[in-house]
Amino acid sequence: MFSAGAQAPGDFMDGRSLYPLLGSNPLPSSSWRSDFLVEHWTDQEEGLPDWFGVRTKDQIYAEYPMTSEKEFYELGGDPYQLGSKHATAPSSTLTPLASRLTALRSCRAAACR
């Protein structure tokens, strides 16, 4: 149940409420996952491509399906995401992020929680 007393619509909701992390007695953040899906959808009038990414505490990995471009940023050294390191990052860094992005994009309902 949410704080407003409304019930979630069964297994149709992706993800889960952030409510347990708020308030005077929050759950420990370690009980939650450490990454999340970021999506950008456009209508063609904006002139911006659709893109999808995974955000961790220290990194962002993004893919642009229409152009096949990819970006990777290490936020500690580039907090404003000015210089993608995708071309020089090792596959041992990029492959797990790409796999996680695929998993997050394809999960539905309870699998996203």
C-alpha positions in Angstrom: 0.0 0.0 0.0 1.2 3.5 -0.8 1.1 6.4 1.6 -2.1 7.8 0.0 -3.8 4.5 0.6 -4.0 3.5 -3.0 -3.3 -0.1 -4.1 -0.8 -0.9 -6.9 -2.6 -2.4 -9.9 -1.5 -6.0 -9.4 1.3 -7.3 -11.5 1.0 -4.5 -14.1 3.4 -2.1 -12.3 7.1 -2.2 -13.1 9.6 -1.5 -10.4 8.6 -0.7 -6.8 7.6 2.1 -4.6 10.4 4.3 -3.1 8.1 5.0 -0.1 10.0 2.5 2.2 13.2 4.4 1.7 11.7 7.7 3.0 10.4 8.8 6.4 11.8 8.6 9.9 12.6 4.8 9.8 13.7 4.0 6.2 14.8 0.6 5.0 18.6 0.2 4.5 19.5 1.2 1.0 21.6 -1.9 0.7 18.4 -4.0 0.4 17.7 -2.2 -2.9 19.4 -2.7 -6.3 22.3 -0.3 -7.1 21.4 0.6 -10.7 18.4 1.7 -12.7 17.1 2.1 -16.2 17.1 5.6 -17.8 15.1 6.0 -21.0 14.6 9.0 -23.3 11.7 8.7 -25.8 11.1 11.5 -28.3 8.7 12.5 -30.9 10.4 13.2 -34.2 9.8 16.9 -34.0 12.3 17.3 -31.2 15.2 16.1 -33.4 16.7 14.1 -30.5 17.2 10.3 -30.8 15.7 7.8 -28.5 18.2 6.4 -26.1 18.4 3.9 -23.2 20.9 3.7 -20.4 21.8 2.1 -17.1 22.9 4.3 -14.3 25.0 3.1 -11.3 26.5 5.1 -8.5 29.6 5.8 -10.5 28.9 5.1 -14.2 26.4 5.7 -17.0 26.2 3.4 -20.1 23.9 4.4 -22.9 22.8 3.1 -26.3 21.2 4.9 -29.2 19.4 2.2 -31.1 18.7 4.2 -34.3 22.4 5.1 -34.8 24.0 2.2 -32.9 26.1 4.7 -31.0 27.1 4.0 -27.4 28.4 6.2 -24.6 30.1 5.4 -21.3 30.9 7.9 -18.5 32.7 7.4 -15.2 31.0 10.0 -13.1 33.8 10.5 -10.6 36.1 12.1 -13.2 33.4 13.4 -15.5 30.3 14.3 -13.5 28.9 16.4 -16.4 29.3 13.6 -18.9 31.4 15.7 -21.3 33.7 13.0 -22.6 32.5 9.5 -23.4 35.0 6.8 -22.7 33.2 4.1 -24.7 35.9 3.8 -27.3 38.6 3.2 -24.7 36.9 1.4 -21.9 37.7 -2.3 -21.5 35.1 -4.9 -22.5 35.2 -6.2 -18.9 33.6 -2.9 -17.9 31.2 -2.4 -20.8 29.9 -6.0 -21.3 28.2 -6.2 -17.8 26.7 -2.8 -18.2 25.3 -3.7 -21.7 23.9 -6.9 -20.3 22.3 -5.2 -17.4 20.8 -2.6 -19.7 19.2 -5.4 -21.8 17.8 -7.1 -18.7 16.3 -3.8 -17.4 14.8 -2.9 -20.7 13.1 -6.3 -21.0 11.9 -6.9 -17.5 8.2 -6.6 -16.7 6.1 -6.4 -13.5 7.5 -8.3 -10.5 10.7 -9.2 -12.4 11.6 -5.4 -12.2 11.4 -5.3 -8.5 
